[in-house]
Amino acid sequence: MSERTLDQIAAYIAELERRAAKSRIAARRTLNPLFTRDERKRPPRDFVESSFLYMRACDADLGSRPVPCPVFWLSPDLRVAPLDNLGLPTRELDAGTTYRLTATIRNRGDLTVPSAKVEFYLVNPTLGFDARFATKIGVADGWVQAHGATEVSLDYAVPPSLSGHRCLFARVFSFSPLDIPLDDYALNPLIDRHVAQLNLNIVAQASTFTLDWVHLRNAHERLEVVPMSAAIVRTIRNEAVTGLTLASATRWREMQGGLAFDVERGDGRAVETRQTETGLELVSRDREAFPLDRQAVLTKRVQAALKAMEKGRGETQEFKALFKEFRTMNSGSARTRVTLELPEFALKPGQAVALNLIRRDVATGEATGGIGVFIAGPPR
């Protein structure tokens, strides 16, 4: 493109901006006074065009944070299916098989996003969110209209090192218009509308199930193993799940005492765990890291800032120092590996027990992570 053409485009954009500024001045003078005569008592704010990219954490999610989902780790906007049978989503990956990873990207903003980029990550079943403990599969992109949605997919041949039970994370961003995640490492849909996760696994009874518990270096959290409600099961659109006959929650309560845990702490950290009635409690200590009370304050301030920005009551620049401190806090993540030894449930062929493995902050009582697990009997 010639320099003359670029100059013409720049001049045209400048002219449009001058017209817009002139129209806003005229609206404030002639139209705004009309809005003081009704119960609202205030005129509308100036229109500021922007995109608003997000992926849903549940069906009710519109991108606003805090997330409106009691279970946010089973995103309806992510799926994985073998390339030779795209109608059969799966959570078990076979080495040498090619799978299509798909994310539905939504845009609640007024600007079209011509190149929304999606990063796909495969991770071990995980309680927590950190790109450093995940395998980045690749990046795909797609065009997302204003107030629209599009599917972005990536085909991937699974190597032996990534076969088996895996969970899928995705993160969307755009440079033009600028619409980027809050954190470089944290993959946290509780805070960030740009992130979604699909933590769903089907495992056999009387087997072991290993997960990564990703937490900050100062942490006091619980792992709770609880029955999955029927309402949550109905939201899972996966043929491998819908084809199972669910056993009653009483079956889990009868066998719950047979659940055992093996904890691999690693890297010499001061981590203590103890088994509870519903699972496991973890305490991690590091005098050099952010203390628990500071973590809670920062998280609440960031949530308030994001809500204010969504409502047009602040700009990113105003919260630059806050977001920087929040990223610094998240830069110190650690991983504790936990293996669950599952009991024998005497399940019939095609029958399953549905559970949620919930990571919960002890101080606030809030769920901060989770994995959906279906313990299945022998195949039909």
C-alpha positions in Angstrom: 0.0 0.0 0.0 1.4 3.4 -1.0 2.2 6.2 1.4 -0.3 8.4 -0.3 -3.1 5.8 0.3 -2.1 5.5 3.9 -2.2 9.3 4.3 -5.7 9.4 2.7 -6.9 6.7 5.1 -5.4 8.5 8.1 -7.0 11.8 7.0 -10.4 10.1 6.6 -10.2 8.6 10.0 -9.3 12.0 11.5 -12.3 13.6 9.7 -14.6 10.9 11.1 -13.3 11.6 14.6 -13.9 15.3 14.2 -17.5 14.7 13.1 -18.0 12.3 16.1 -16.6 14.9 18.5 -18.9 17.6 17.0 -21.9 15.3 17.3 -21.2 14.6 20.9 -21.0 18.3 21.7 -24.3 18.9 20.0 -25.9 15.9 21.8 -24.8 17.2 25.2 -26.2 20.6 24.5 -29.6 19.6 22.9 -30.4 16.1 24.0 -28.8 15.6 27.5 -31.1 18.1 29.2 -34.1 16.0 28.2 -32.9 13.1 30.4 -33.1 15.2 33.6 -36.8 15.3 33.4 -37.5 11.6 34.2 -36.7 9.3 37.0 -33.2 8.6 35.7 -32.0 12.1 36.4 -28.9 11.7 34.3 -28.1 11.6 30.6 -26.5 8.7 28.8 -22.7 8.6 28.7 -20.6 9.1 25.6 -20.4 6.0 23.3 -17.0 4.4 23.4 -16.5 1.7 20.8 -14.8 -1.5 22.0 -14.7 -5.2 21.7 -15.6 -7.6 24.5 -14.2 -11.0 23.9 -15.1 -13.9 26.2 -15.8 -17.6 26.4 -18.5 -18.9 28.7 -17.8 -20.7 31.9 -21.5 -21.9 32.0 -24.6 -21.3 30.0 -25.5 -18.2 32.0 -22.1 -16.5 31.5 -22.2 -13.3 29.5 -18.6 -12.4 30.2 -19.2 -10.3 33.3 -17.1 -11.0 36.4 -17.4 -12.3 39.0 -18.5 -15.4 37.1 -22.2 -16.3 37.6 -21.5 -20.1 37.6 -21.5 -22.4 40.6 -19.5 -24.8 38.4 -17.2 -22.9 36.1 -14.8 -25.7 35.0 -17.1 -27.4 32.5 -17.2 -24.7 29.8 -19.9 -25.3 27.1 -17.7 -23.4 24.7 -14.9 -25.9 24.5 -14.9 -29.4 23.0 -12.4 -32.0 21.8 -13.3 -34.7 19.3 -11.4 -37.2 17.1 -11.0 -35.9 13.5 -12.6 -39.2 12.2 -15.7 -38.8 14.4 -16.3 -35.1 15.2 -19.7 -35.9 16.5 -18.3 -37.8 19.5 -16.5 -35.5 21.9 -14.0 -37.2 24.2 -11.8 -36.6 27.2 -9.5 -39.6 26.7 -6.7 -38.9 24.2 -5.0 -41.8 22.3 -1.4 -41.4 21.1 -1.2 -41.0 17.3 -4.8 -40.0 16.9 -5.6 -36.5 15.5 -8.2 -34.5 17.4 -10.0 -31.2 16.7 -9.9 -28.7 19.6 -12.7 -26.2 19.2 -13.5 -23.0 21.1 -16.5 -20.8 20.6 -15.4 -17.2 20.9 -18.0 -14.5 21.7 -17.9 -10.7 21.3 -20.3 -8.6 23.3 -18.7 -5.4 22.1 -19.5 -2.9 19.3 -16.3 -3.5 17.3 -15.7 -6.4 15.0 -12.6 -8.4 15.8 -11.0 -9.4 12.5 -8.4 -11.7 14.1 -9.3 -13.1 17.5 -6.5 -15.4 18.5 -7.1 -18.5 20.7 -4.3 -20.4 22.5 -5.1 -24.0 23.3 -3.5 -25.8 26.3 -3.7 -29.4 27.3 -3.0 -30.1 31.0 -3.2 -33.0 33.5 -6.5 -33.0 35.3 -5.9 -29.8 37.4 -7.2 -27.8 40.3 -5.8 -24.4 39.5 -4.7 -22.4 36.5 -1.2 -21.7 35.3 0.2 -21.8 31.8 3.6 -22.9 33.2 2.1 -26.2 34.2 0.3 -26.8 30.9 1.4 -27.8 27.4 0.6 -25.2 24.8 -0.8 -27.0 21.7 -0.9 -24.0 19.4 -2.8 -20.9 18.3 -5.7 -20.5 15.9 -7.6 -17.4 14.9 -11.0 -16.3 13.6 -13.2 -13.3 12.7 -15.8 -12.4 15.4 -18.5 -9.9 14.5 -19.7 -7.3 16.9 -22.4 -8.9 19.2 -21.6 -12.2 17.5 -19.8 -15.5 18.0 -17.6 -17.8 16.0 -15.9 -21.2 16.3 -12.1 -21.4 16.2 -10.5 -24.9 15.8 -7.1 -26.5 15.8 -6.3 -30.0 14.6 -3.6 -31.8 16.7 -2.0 -35.2 16.5 -1.5 -36.4 20.1 2.0 -37.6 20.9 2.6 -40.4 23.5 3.6 -37.9 26.2 0.1 -36.3 26.1 -2.1 -39.4 25.8 -4.5 -40.4 28.5 -6.8 -38.2 30.6 -6.3 -34.5 29.8 -8.2 -31.3 30.4 -8.5 -28.5 27.9 -7.9 -24.8 28.5 -8.2 -22.0 26.0 -7.4 -18.3 26.1 -8.6 -15.7 23.6 -7.0 -12.3 22.8 -6.8 -9.6 20.2 -4.2 -6.9 19.4 -6.5 -4.9 17.1 -8.8 -3.9 18.7 -6.7 -4.4 21.9 -8.5 -7.0 24.0 -6.1 -9.0 26.1 -6.1 -11.3 29.2 -5.3 -9.9 32.6 -2.4 -12.2 33.4 0.4 -13.8 31.5 0.4 -17.1 33.4 -2.9 -17.5 35.4 -5.6 -19.3 33.4 -8.4 -18.3 35.7 -12.0 -18.0 34.4 -13.1 -16.7 37.8 -11.2 -13.4 37.1 -10.7 -13.4 33.4 -13.4 -13.6 30.7 -10.7 -14.5 28.1 -10.1 -17.9 29.7 -12.2 -21.1 29.7 -11.6 -24.7 30.8 -13.1 -28.1 30.3 -12.1 -30.3 33.2 -14.1 -33.4 32.6 -12.9 -37.0 33.0 -14.3 -40.5 32.9 -12.4 -43.0 34.9 -12.8 -46.6 35.9 -13.8 -47.8 39.4 -11.1 -49.3 41.6 -8.5 -47.3 39.7 -6.2 -44.3 40.5 -6.8 -40.7 39.3 -3.9 -38.2 39.4 -4.4 -34.5 39.4 -2.3 -31.3 39.8 -3.3 -29.0 42.6 -1.9 -25.6 41.4 -1.9 -23.0 44.2 0.0 -19.9 45.4 3.0 -20.5 47.7 1.0 -19.2 50.6 -2.3 -21.2 50.5 -4.9 -22.7 52.8 -7.3 -24.7 50.7 -9.5 -27.8 50.6 -10.1 -30.5 48.0 -13.7 -31.6 48.4 -15.0 -34.7 46.6 -18.8 -34.3 46.4 -21.6 -35.8 44.3 -22.4 -33.8 41.1 -25.9 -32.5 41.1 -28.4 -33.6 38.4 -28.7 -30.1 37.2 -25.0 -29.9 36.5 -25.0 -33.3 34.8 -27.7 -32.1 32.4 -25.6 -29.1 31.2 -22.8 -31.4 30.0 -23.2 -31.9 26.3 -21.0 -34.9 25.8 -22.2 -38.2 24.3 -19.8 -40.2 26.4 -21.5 -38.8 29.5 -25.1 -38.8 28.3 -24.8 -42.4 27.4 -24.1 -43.4 31.1 -26.7 -44.4 33.6 -26.0 -42.5 36.8 -26.1 -44.3 40.2 -27.6 -42.5 43.1 -25.6 -40.2 45.3 -26.1 -42.7 48.2 -23.7 -45.1 46.3 -20.9 -42.5 46.7 -21.7 -41.9 50.4 -21.5 -45.6 51.0 -18.1 -45.9 49.4 -16.6 -42.5 50.4 -14.7 -44.0 53.3 -12.7 -46.2 50.8 -11.2 -43.1 49.1 -7.4 -42.7 49.8 -5.0 -40.0 48.8 -1.3 -40.0 48.0 0.4 -36.5 47.9 3.6 -35.7 46.1 4.7 -32.3 47.4 7.9 -31.8 45.4 10.6 -29.0 45.3 11.0 -29.1 49.1 8.2 -26.6 49.9 6.6 -26.4 53.3 3.3 -28.1 52.4 1.1 -29.9 54.9 -1.9 -32.0 54.0 -4.5 -33.9 56.1 -7.4 -36.0 55.0 -10.9 -34.7 55.9 -14.4 -36.2 55.8 -14.9 -34.9 52.3 -11.4 -34.9 50.9 -8.1 -33.2 51.7 -6.9 -30.0 53.3 -3.7 -28.3 52.1 -1.6 -25.6 53.8 1.4 -24.1 52.0 3.8 -21.6 53.6 6.4 -19.3 52.1 7.6 -16.2 54.0 8.8 -14.6 50.8 5.4 -14.8 49.0 2.2 -12.7 49.3 0.5 -13.5 52.6 -3.1 -14.8 52.6 -4.8 -11.6 53.7 -3.0 -9.6 51.0 -4.1 -12.2 48.4 -7.7 -11.8 49.4 -7.6 -8.0 49.3 -5.9 -7.9 45.9 -8.4 -10.3 44.4 -11.4 -8.3 45.6 -9.8 -5.1 44.4 -9.2 -6.6 40.9 -12.7 -7.9 40.7 -14.1 -4.5 41.6 -11.8 -2.8 39.0 -12.9 -5.2 36.3 -16.6 -4.5 37.1 -16.0 -0.8 37.1 -14.3 -1.0 33.7 -17.1 -3.0 32.2 -19.6 -0.4 33.3 -17.5 2.4 31.8 -16.4 3.8 35.1 -12.6 3.4 34.6 -9.9 2.7 32.1 -7.1 0.1 32.2 -4.5 2.8 32.8 -6.2 3.8 36.1 -5.7 0.3 37.5 -2.2 -0.3 36.0 -0.5 -0.5 39.3 -3.2 -2.8 40.8 -3.0 -5.2 37.9 0.8 -5.3 38.0 0.7 -6.2 41.7 -1.9 -8.9 40.9 0.3 -10.4 38.2 3.3 -10.4 40.6 1.2 -12.3 43.1 0.3 -15.0 40.5 3.9 -15.3 39.3 4.6 -17.5 42.4 2.4 -20.5 41.7 3.4 -23.9 42.9 2.1 -27.4 42.1 1.3 -30.3 44.5 0.4 -33.6 42.8 -2.4 -35.7 44.3 -3.3 -39.3 43.4 -6.8 -40.5 44.4 -7.2 -44.2 44.9 -10.8 -44.9 43.9 -12.8 -47.7 45.6 -14.7 -50.5 44.0 -18.3 -49.3 43.6 -19.8 -52.5 42.2 -21.1 -50.6 39.2 -22.9 -52.4 36.5 -21.9 -52.0 32.8 -22.8 -48.5 31.5 -23.4 -47.2 35.1 -21.5 -44.3 36.7 -21.1 -42.2 39.8 -20.8 -38.4 39.0 -18.5 -36.3 41.2 -17.1 -32.9 41.4 -13.6 -32.4 42.8 -13.8 -28.9 44.2 -10.8 -26.7 45.2 -12.1 -24.3 47.9 -10.4 -21.4 49.7 -10.7 -22.0 53.4 -10.8 -18.3 54.4 -13.5 -17.2 52.0 -15.3 -20.5 51.5 -15.4 -19.8 47.7 -14.8 -22.5 45.1 -11.6 -21.6 43.2 -11.2 -24.6 40.9 -12.8 -28.0 40.0 -12.8 -31.2 38.0 -15.8 -33.2 36.9 -15.2 -36.9 37.3 -17.5 -39.8 36.2 -16.5 -43.1 37.8 -17.7 -45.7 35.4 -18.4 -49.4 35.6 -17.3 -51.8 32.9 -18.3 -51.1 29.3 -21.5 -52.6 27.9 
